[in-house]
Amino acid sequence: MELQVYGTPRQCYDRIKHIYEQSQCCASVNAFKFGGMPFDEAQASMRLFAKEVMPKLRKLGDDPLFDTEEATAPAFMAA
């Protein structure tokens, strides 16, 4: 399964939703700056993601798989 998320806001949303549907994983770590990328470019990407992708991802919260009352900590964190 391809886990890298990149592209237009729509492509990013579709990729994240696909990953979620395949793995039921509802957490991610995102990097917006790579190597020598200028800060302004990374900041623009992060702002675009926050404006265009995050609101749609929040709507996935209505999915029962996102119900945190049912969630349990992974075994390595439980103790």
N, CA and C atoms as a LAMMPS dump frame, in Angstrom:
ITEM: TIMESTEP
0
ITEM: NUMBER OF ATOMS
237
ITEM: BOX BOUNDS ff ff ff
-5.0000000000000000e+02 5.0000000000000000e+02
-5.0000000000000000e+02 5.0000000000000000e+02
-5.0000000000000000e+02 5.0000000000000000e+02
ITEM: ATOMS id mol type element x y z
1 1 1 N 0.856 -1.172 0
2 1 2 C 0 0 0
3 1 3 C 0.901 1.233 0
4 2 1 N 0.608 2.159 -0.857
5 2 2 C 1.339 3.421 -0.94
6 2 3 C 0.896 4.316 0.223
7 3 1 N 1.835 4.713 1.063
8 3 2 C 1.489 5.509 2.24
9 3 3 C 1.914 6.967 2.129
10 4 1 N 2.615 7.321 1.074
11 4 2 C 3.026 8.71 0.902
12 4 3 C 1.839 9.542 0.429
13 5 1 N 1.687 10.719 1.017
14 5 2 C 0.581 11.61 0.661
15 5 3 C 1.182 12.86 0.037
16 6 1 N 0.782 13.154 -1.188
17 6 2 C 1.287 14.329 -1.899
18 6 3 C 0.334 14.64 -3.042
19 7 1 N 0.436 15.84 -3.58
20 7 2 C -0.381 16.228 -4.73
21 7 3 C -1.27 17.411 -4.423
22 8 1 N -2.333 17.512 -5.184
23 8 2 C -3.305 18.589 -4.981
24 8 3 C -4.07 18.315 -3.69
25 9 1 N -4.784 19.3 -3.165
26 9 2 C -5.59 19.035 -1.976
27 9 3 C -6.543 17.855 -2.166
28 10 1 N -7.177 17.754 -3.316
29 10 2 C -8.101 16.645 -3.567
30 10 3 C -7.36 15.305 -3.576
31 11 1 N -6.187 15.274 -4.203
32 11 2 C -5.401 14.039 -4.234
33 11 3 C -4.965 13.637 -2.827
34 12 1 N -4.57 14.626 -2.024
35 12 2 C -4.157 14.332 -0.644
36 12 3 C -5.323 13.759 0.149
37 13 1 N -6.478 14.392 0.047
38 13 2 C -7.655 13.893 0.767
39 13 3 C -7.992 12.474 0.326
40 14 1 N -8.03 12.256 -0.975
41 14 2 C -8.376 10.926 -1.493
42 14 3 C -7.376 9.872 -1.013
43 15 1 N -6.089 10.216 -1
44 15 2 C -5.059 9.265 -0.565
45 15 3 C -5.218 8.949 0.926
46 16 1 N -5.421 9.971 1.743
47 16 2 C -5.578 9.755 3.186
48 16 3 C -6.826 8.921 3.46
49 17 1 N -7.912 9.224 2.761
50 17 2 C -9.143 8.456 2.946
51 17 3 C -8.936 7 2.539
52 18 1 N -8.224 6.77 1.452
53 18 2 C -7.946 5.407 1.003
54 18 3 C -7.1 4.66 2.045
55 19 1 N -6.077 5.311 2.569
56 19 2 C -5.236 4.69 3.596
57 19 3 C -6.094 4.322 4.805
58 20 1 N -6.954 5.238 5.216
59 20 2 C -7.847 4.984 6.346
60 20 3 C -8.764 3.788 6.076
61 21 1 N -9.358 3.762 4.883
62 21 2 C -10.275 2.668 4.553
63 21 3 C -9.566 1.313 4.54
64 22 1 N -8.306 1.301 4.139
65 22 2 C -7.565 0.055 4.055
66 22 3 C -6.988 -0.394 5.402
67 23 1 N -6.659 0.57 6.259
68 23 2 C -5.936 0.227 7.491
69 23 3 C -6.687 0.558 8.776
70 24 1 N -7.748 1.351 8.69
71 24 2 C -8.467 1.854 9.85
72 24 3 C -7.555 2.657 10.777
73 25 1 N -6.463 3.136 10.241
74 25 2 C -5.543 3.992 10.997
75 25 3 C -6.004 5.434 10.815
76 26 1 N -6.255 6.133 11.923
77 26 2 C -6.773 7.496 11.817
78 26 3 C -5.796 8.513 12.409
79 27 1 N -4.508 8.2 12.321
80 27 2 C -3.481 9.14 12.786
81 27 3 C -2.389 9.217 11.729
82 28 1 N -1.747 10.343 11.647
83 28 2 C -0.655 10.489 10.688
84 28 3 C 0.334 11.537 11.178
85 29 1 N 1.507 11.485 10.609
86 29 2 C 2.539 12.493 10.84
87 29 3 C 2.837 13.092 9.476
88 30 1 N 2.723 14.387 9.363
89 30 2 C 2.894 15.043 8.074
90 30 3 C 4.144 15.915 8.078
91 31 1 N 4.889 15.868 6.993
92 31 2 C 6.072 16.715 6.818
93 31 3 C 5.827 17.593 5.602
94 32 1 N 5.999 18.873 5.759
95 32 2 C 5.743 19.795 4.66
96 32 3 C 7.021 20.414 4.112
97 33 1 N 8.144 20.208 4.773
98 33 2 C 9.42 20.767 4.324
99 33 3 C 10.422 19.633 4.163
100 34 1 N 11.046 19.582 3.008
101 34 2 C 12.03 18.552 2.711
102 34 3 C 13.313 19.197 2.226
103 35 1 N 14.435 18.653 2.665
104 35 2 C 15.738 19.093 2.167
105 35 3 C 15.894 20.593 2.166
106 36 1 N 16.261 21.124 1.019
107 36 2 C 16.512 22.553 0.894
108 36 3 C 15.31 23.363 0.473
109 37 1 N 14.124 22.807 0.623
110 37 2 C 12.914 23.529 0.241
111 37 3 C 12.831 24.848 1.009
112 38 1 N 12.529 25.93 0.324
113 38 2 C 12.385 27.218 1.02
114 38 3 C 11.25 27.165 2.048
115 39 1 N 11.446 27.834 3.166
116 39 2 C 10.456 27.849 4.235
117 39 3 C 9.108 28.351 3.725
118 40 1 N 9.126 29.417 2.913
119 40 2 C 7.861 29.992 2.425
120 40 3 C 7.042 28.981 1.627
121 41 1 N 7.718 28.139 0.85
122 41 2 C 7.022 27.127 0.063
123 41 3 C 6.405 26.057 0.972
124 42 1 N 7.166 25.637 1.976
125 42 2 C 6.657 24.649 2.93
126 42 3 C 5.484 25.224 3.712
127 43 1 N 5.601 26.457 4.126
128 43 2 C 4.522 27.104 4.875
129 43 3 C 3.262 27.227 4.019
130 44 1 N 3.423 27.552 2.751
131 44 2 C 2.27 27.66 1.852
132 44 3 C 1.59 26.299 1.7
133 45 1 N 2.376 25.233 1.597
134 45 2 C 1.807 23.887 1.48
135 45 3 C 1.035 23.514 2.747
136 46 1 N 1.608 23.852 3.891
137 46 2 C 0.955 23.533 5.155
138 46 3 C -0.355 24.312 5.3
139 47 1 N -0.339 25.565 4.932
140 47 2 C -1.56 26.368 5.023
141 47 3 C -2.636 25.857 4.062
142 48 1 N -2.233 25.462 2.858
143 48 2 C -3.185 24.921 1.896
144 48 3 C -3.795 23.618 2.418
145 49 1 N -2.959 22.753 3.001
146 49 2 C -3.443 21.503 3.583
147 49 3 C -4.442 21.801 4.698
148 50 1 N -4.11 22.756 5.56
149 50 2 C -4.991 23.105 6.676
150 50 3 C -6.316 23.687 6.182
151 51 1 N -6.272 24.446 5.117
152 51 2 C -7.473 25.1 4.607
153 51 3 C -8.349 24.16 3.774
154 52 1 N -7.73 23.355 2.926
155 52 2 C -8.488 22.571 1.959
156 52 3 C -8.69 21.097 2.33
157 53 1 N -7.758 20.512 3.075
158 53 2 C -7.825 19.077 3.346
159 53 3 C -8.364 18.786 4.745
160 54 1 N -7.853 19.467 5.748
161 54 2 C -8.241 19.18 7.131
162 54 3 C -9.75 19.282 7.381
163 55 1 N -10.438 20.294 6.876
164 55 2 C -11.889 20.342 7.134
165 55 3 C -12.621 19.107 6.602
166 56 1 N -12.189 18.591 5.461
167 56 2 C -12.82 17.394 4.905
168 56 3 C -12.47 16.167 5.732
169 57 1 N -11.238 16.109 6.231
170 57 2 C -10.838 14.986 7.07
171 57 3 C -11.62 14.982 8.376
172 58 1 N -11.891 16.15 8.918
173 58 2 C -12.657 16.226 10.163
174 58 3 C -14.048 15.613 10.002
175 59 1 N -14.608 15.73 8.806
176 59 2 C -15.927 15.153 8.549
177 59 3 C -15.895 13.635 8.626
178 60 1 N -14.723 13.041 8.423
179 60 2 C -14.61 11.594 8.576
180 60 3 C -14.836 11.19 10.031
181 61 1 N -14.763 12.148 10.937
182 61 2 C -14.98 11.881 12.351
183 61 3 C -16.356 11.324 12.651
184 62 1 N -17.282 11.454 11.721
185 62 2 C -18.609 10.87 11.904
186 62 3 C -18.591 9.36 11.691
187 63 1 N -17.492 8.86 11.146
188 63 2 C -17.354 7.426 10.895
189 63 3 C -17.175 6.715 12.234
190 64 1 N -17.891 5.63 12.474
191 64 2 C -17.778 4.916 13.752
192 64 3 C -16.346 4.468 14.072
193 65 1 N -15.511 4.279 13.05
194 65 2 C -14.13 3.867 13.314
195 65 3 C -13.343 4.954 14.038
196 66 1 N -13.839 6.196 14.003
197 66 2 C -13.171 7.293 14.684
198 66 3 C -13.705 7.493 16.099
199 67 1 N -14.62 6.675 16.546
200 67 2 C -15.211 6.802 17.874
201 67 3 C -14.152 6.518 18.93
202 68 1 N -13.676 7.548 19.604
203 68 2 C -12.576 7.379 20.556
204 68 3 C -13.002 6.646 21.815
205 69 1 N -14.285 6.598 22.117
206 69 2 C -14.727 5.849 23.311
207 69 3 C -14.475 4.363 23.135
208 70 1 N -14.496 3.9 21.915
209 70 2 C -14.263 2.491 21.628
210 70 3 C -12.78 2.189 21.42
211 71 1 N -11.975 3.209 21.233
212 71 2 C -10.565 2.997 20.917
213 71 3 C -9.8 2.508 22.136
214 72 1 N -8.811 1.691 21.899
215 72 2 C -7.934 1.237 22.969
216 72 3 C -6.505 1.534 22.588
217 73 1 N -5.664 1.707 23.576
218 73 2 C -4.255 1.997 23.321
219 73 3 C -3.565 0.737 22.794
220 74 1 N -2.57 0.903 21.925
221 74 2 C -1.812 -0.262 21.479
222 74 3 C -1.168 -0.956 22.67
223 75 1 N -0.899 -2.235 22.529
224 75 2 C -0.349 -3.032 23.635
225 75 3 C 0.91 -2.429 24.226
226 76 1 N 1.781 -1.846 23.386
227 76 2 C 3.027 -1.31 23.937
228 76 3 C 2.804 -0.056 24.769
229 77 1 N 1.622 0.575 24.64
230 77 2 C 1.347 1.773 25.431
231 77 3 C 0.492 1.462 26.648
232 78 1 N -0.155 0.308 26.673
233 78 2 C -1.113 -0.052 27.749
234 78 3 C -0.416 -0.347 29.06
235 79 1 N 0.123 -0.281 29.76
236 79 2 C 0.762 -0.645 31.015
237 79 3 C 1.135 0.543 31.816
